[in-house]
Amino acid sequence: MRRSILACGLLLAFAGMATAAAAATASNNSESSPSTTPSTSTTVTTTEAQTGPSRWELRTATAWRRHIQHFRRDTQHWQTVMNGRPPANGSRSLSARSLSARSFGRLRRLERRWRHVAHRTSWRANHPPYFRAWLCIHHYEGSWADSGSPYWGGLQMDLSFQQTYGGWLLRHKGTADHWSPLEQIWVAVRAAHSRGFSPWPNTARDCGVY
């Protein structure tokens, strides 16, 4: 009888030890499993970061580069009209370099900036000082395409006048009858800064400007 009781006690003791060992193993597995998850997540994040910009970003950046070039050309054109010569700095091209998140944002800001500059320069070029007065003087002077020597264009400029106030245009486009009306007006504006309307004494008086 005593031997039977002793045998049962030993069996129960072994069963308890086996249960404790299984519980400890399960606990160790549960504690080690979270450490593998961040590693996997870090690998995915790193892979995504190495893939670079998306196709949509590349297409958008290409469109923005075209817009910037277009607005720069427009700005340069209107500056040439107003100043009688191309601007000294010119227009720098944008290379098709690889796109990063930082350059993508920079392109967006540049596109907005050049859009604003081009629109502002265009408005100013098409609204020269005393615009109505120049149109009135032109009405009495002649055609914008008047090629009759010794006076040319819609404001009847002689060669000396063209050379002094529109030298670049004269060298690159010929006499004033080959210039656009706005180019002719802006040449006259430059003359008026120093001489007023004295080159057109009669027609300026008829138009109410002196």
Disulfide bonds with the S-S distance in Angstrom:
Cys136-Cys207 2.00
